């Protein structure tokens, strides 16, 4: 079963405002992520496979499950973005 949740829905559920960036900030962030490779499967896991394994229903359940499954993922990702 495929479930698609929009960013707008996620922000509504978490009661988060949509950030407003100046014109070139978002593309710059995307470029930084591209070069740092911080969201590659070897860093954070293969999301298409992980989401198939996940049996929960909520974002909170996902967060707990993911952190148990991939406890180093956030630190690995942060290291990719750290200034050397």
C-alpha positions as CSV (number, residue, x, y, z in Angstrom):
1,X,0.0,0.0,0.0
2,X,1.4,3.4,-1.0
3,X,0.7,6.4,1.2
4,X,1.7,9.9,0.1
5,X,1.8,12.7,2.6
6,X,2.5,16.2,1.4
7,X,4.8,18.6,3.2
8,X,1.8,20.8,3.9
9,X,0.1,17.9,5.7
10,X,3.2,17.1,7.8
11,X,3.5,20.7,8.8
12,X,-0.2,20.8,9.8
13,X,0.1,17.6,11.9
14,X,3.3,18.9,13.6
15,X,1.9,22.5,13.9
16,X,5.0,23.8,12.1
17,X,4.9,27.0,10.0
18,X,6.1,26.9,6.4
19,X,9.6,28.5,6.3
20,X,10.0,31.4,4.0
21,X,13.4,31.7,2.4
22,X,14.9,34.4,0.2
23,X,15.0,33.7,-3.5
24,X,18.2,31.6,-3.7
25,X,18.4,30.0,-0.3
26,X,16.4,26.8,-1.1
27,X,18.5,26.0,-4.2
28,X,21.7,26.7,-2.2
29,X,20.5,24.3,0.5
30,X,19.7,21.7,-2.1
31,X,23.2,22.1,-3.7
32,X,24.9,21.8,-0.3
33,X,23.0,18.5,0.3
34,X,23.9,17.3,-3.2
35,X,27.6,17.8,-2.6
36,X,27.6,16.6,1.0
37,X,25.7,13.5,0.0
38,X,24.0,13.5,3.4
39,X,20.8,11.8,2.4
40,X,22.4,8.8,0.5
41,X,21.2,5.3,1.4
42,X,24.6,4.4,2.9
43,X,24.1,7.3,5.3
44,X,20.5,7.3,6.3
45,X,19.3,4.0,4.9
46,X,17.3,3.0,1.8
47,X,14.0,4.8,2.6
48,X,11.9,2.8,0.0
49,X,12.9,-0.4,1.9
50,X,12.6,1.0,5.4
51,X,9.1,2.4,4.8
52,X,8.0,-1.1,3.6
53,X,9.3,-2.6,6.9
54,X,7.6,0.0,9.1
55,X,4.3,-1.2,10.5
56,X,3.3,1.9,12.5
57,X,0.9,4.6,11.6
58,X,2.2,7.9,13.0
59,X,5.2,10.1,12.5
60,X,6.1,9.7,16.2
61,X,6.1,5.9,15.8
62,X,8.2,6.3,12.6
63,X,10.8,8.4,14.5
64,X,11.1,5.9,17.4
65,X,11.3,2.9,15.0
66,X,13.8,4.6,12.7
67,X,16.1,5.7,15.5
68,X,16.0,2.2,16.9
69,X,16.7,0.7,13.4
70,X,19.4,3.3,12.4
71,X,20.8,4.8,15.6
72,X,23.9,6.4,13.9
73,X,22.1,7.8,10.9
74,X,21.7,11.3,12.3
75,X,25.3,11.5,13.4
76,X,26.5,10.2,10.1
77,X,24.4,12.8,8.2
78,X,25.6,15.6,10.5
79,X,29.3,14.6,9.8
80,X,28.6,14.9,6.1
81,X,27.6,18.5,6.6
82,X,30.2,19.5,9.1
83,X,32.8,22.0,8.0
84,X,36.3,20.5,7.6
